[in-house]
Amino acid sequence: MAGARPPPPASPTENNAMTQHEYELGEAELDVLRALWDGGPGTVREVMQHLPARRRGVAYTTVQTLLNRLETKGYVTSDKSDVAHVFRAKLTRERVRRARMKTLVGQLYDGAAGALALHLVKTQKLSRAEIAELHRLVEELDEDNPNT
């Protein structure tokens, strides 16, 4: 049909794999998602209680809009069987981290994860525990690859 709109892109549940674009989150969306990860499922008001201090003054309708956006993007699901809808994170924090790191490595380090790791070690303050963990990981890598 002439002038017909193309079909919308497949939702994450339809293709069972999130694309890079679907992982793009604004700062406010990420704060709302963190509130769900930290506080668990909740209504809009309950989610608002778990927002970081800088977002505490945000309007109810703004948080509701952010939750609806996150649901459209496939990050959040909701139970609408009651008057107050209950929202819950659909994706784990770790899954979102992995996807965002993969994108970052691809965009800024041409796919070289080692370059990102070196950059972080050189430019960020690490605790003694983090340094010990890095040593342990390096030793593990050395054991797995004795020829390197």
C-alpha positions as CSV (number, residue, x, y, z in Angstrom):
1,M,0.0,0.0,0.0
2,A,1.4,3.4,-1.0
3,G,2.2,5.7,1.9
4,A,1.8,2.9,4.5
5,R,4.0,3.1,7.5
6,P,6.6,0.4,8.1
7,P,5.8,-2.0,10.9
8,P,7.2,-1.1,14.3
9,P,10.5,-2.8,15.3
10,A,10.2,-6.1,17.1
11,S,9.8,-5.8,20.8
12,P,12.5,-7.4,23.0
13,T,10.1,-10.2,23.9
14,E,9.3,-10.8,20.3
15,N,12.9,-11.3,19.2
16,N,14.2,-12.5,22.6
17,A,17.3,-10.4,22.3
18,M,17.8,-6.7,23.1
19,T,19.4,-4.6,20.5
20,Q,21.9,-1.9,21.2
21,H,19.3,0.8,20.7
22,E,16.9,-0.7,23.2
23,Y,19.6,-0.5,25.9
24,E,19.9,3.3,25.5
25,L,18.7,5.0,28.6
26,G,18.5,8.5,29.7
27,E,19.8,9.5,33.2
28,A,16.3,9.9,34.6
29,E,15.2,6.5,33.2
30,L,18.3,4.9,34.7
31,D,17.5,6.4,38.1
32,V,14.0,5.0,38.0
33,L,15.3,1.6,36.9
34,R,17.9,1.6,39.8
35,A,15.0,2.4,42.2
36,L,13.2,-0.7,41.0
37,W,16.4,-2.8,41.3
38,D,17.1,-1.5,44.8
39,G,13.5,-1.3,46.2
40,G,11.9,-4.2,44.3
41,P,8.5,-4.0,42.6
42,G,6.3,-1.1,43.5
43,T,3.7,1.4,42.6
44,V,4.7,4.8,41.2
45,R,4.7,6.3,44.8
46,E,6.8,3.4,46.1
47,V,9.3,3.8,43.3
48,M,9.5,7.6,44.1
49,Q,10.7,6.7,47.6
50,H,13.7,4.8,46.3
51,L,14.8,7.5,43.9
52,P,18.1,9.3,44.6
53,A,18.0,12.5,46.6
54,R,18.4,14.7,43.4
55,R,15.2,13.2,42.0
56,R,13.1,13.2,45.1
57,G,11.2,16.4,44.1
58,V,10.1,15.1,40.8
59,A,6.4,15.0,40.0
60,Y,4.4,11.8,40.3
61,T,3.4,12.1,36.7
62,T,7.0,12.4,35.6
63,V,7.9,9.1,37.3
64,Q,4.8,7.5,35.8
65,T,5.9,8.7,32.4
66,L,9.4,7.3,32.9
67,L,8.1,4.0,34.1
68,N,5.8,3.8,31.0
69,R,8.7,4.6,28.7
70,L,10.8,1.9,30.4
71,E,8.0,-0.6,29.9
72,T,7.8,0.4,26.2
73,K,11.5,-0.2,25.9
74,G,11.3,-3.6,27.5
75,Y,13.1,-2.8,30.8
76,V,10.0,-2.8,33.0
77,T,6.8,-4.8,33.2
78,S,3.7,-3.9,35.1
79,D,0.7,-5.5,36.8
80,K,-2.3,-3.4,35.9
81,S,-4.8,-5.7,37.6
82,D,-5.3,-3.2,40.5
83,V,-6.0,0.5,40.7
84,A,-2.3,1.3,41.5
85,H,-0.2,-0.4,38.9
86,V,2.8,-2.3,40.2
87,F,6.0,-2.0,38.2
88,R,9.0,-4.4,38.3
89,A,12.3,-4.5,36.5
90,K,12.2,-7.0,33.7
91,L,16.0,-7.0,33.1
92,T,18.6,-7.5,35.8
93,R,21.1,-4.8,36.6
94,E,23.9,-7.2,35.4
95,R,22.3,-7.7,32.0
96,V,22.0,-4.0,31.4
97,R,25.5,-3.4,32.6
98,R,26.9,-6.1,30.2
99,A,25.1,-4.6,27.3
100,R,26.0,-1.1,28.0
101,M,29.7,-2.0,28.6
102,K,29.7,-3.9,25.3
103,T,28.4,-0.8,23.5
104,L,30.9,1.4,25.3
105,V,33.8,-0.9,24.4
106,G,32.7,-1.0,20.8
107,Q,32.1,2.8,20.5
108,L,35.1,4.1,22.3
109,Y,37.7,1.3,22.3
110,D,37.1,-0.3,18.9
111,G,36.0,-3.5,20.6
112,A,39.2,-3.8,22.7
113,A,38.1,-4.5,26.3
114,G,41.7,-4.6,27.5
115,A,42.1,-1.0,26.5
116,L,39.1,0.0,28.6
117,A,40.4,-2.0,31.5
118,L,43.8,-0.4,31.3
119,H,42.2,3.1,31.0
120,L,40.1,2.5,34.1
121,V,43.1,1.2,36.2
122,K,45.2,4.2,35.1
123,T,42.6,6.9,35.7
124,Q,40.3,5.7,38.6
125,K,41.0,5.4,42.3
126,L,40.8,1.8,43.3
127,S,40.3,0.4,46.8
128,R,42.7,-2.1,48.3
129,A,40.0,-4.8,47.9
130,E,39.6,-3.9,44.2
131,I,43.3,-4.0,43.6
132,A,43.5,-7.4,45.3
133,E,40.7,-8.7,43.1
134,L,42.5,-7.4,40.0
135,H,45.7,-9.2,41.1
136,R,43.7,-12.4,41.6
137,L,42.1,-12.1,38.1
138,V,45.4,-11.5,36.5
139,E,46.9,-14.5,38.2
140,E,43.9,-16.6,37.0
141,L,44.5,-15.4,33.4
142,D,48.2,-16.2,33.7
143,E,47.3,-19.8,34.9
144,D,44.8,-20.2,32.0
145,N,47.4,-18.9,29.4
146,P,50.8,-20.1,30.5
147,N,52.4,-19.2,27.0
148,T,51.6,-15.5,27.4
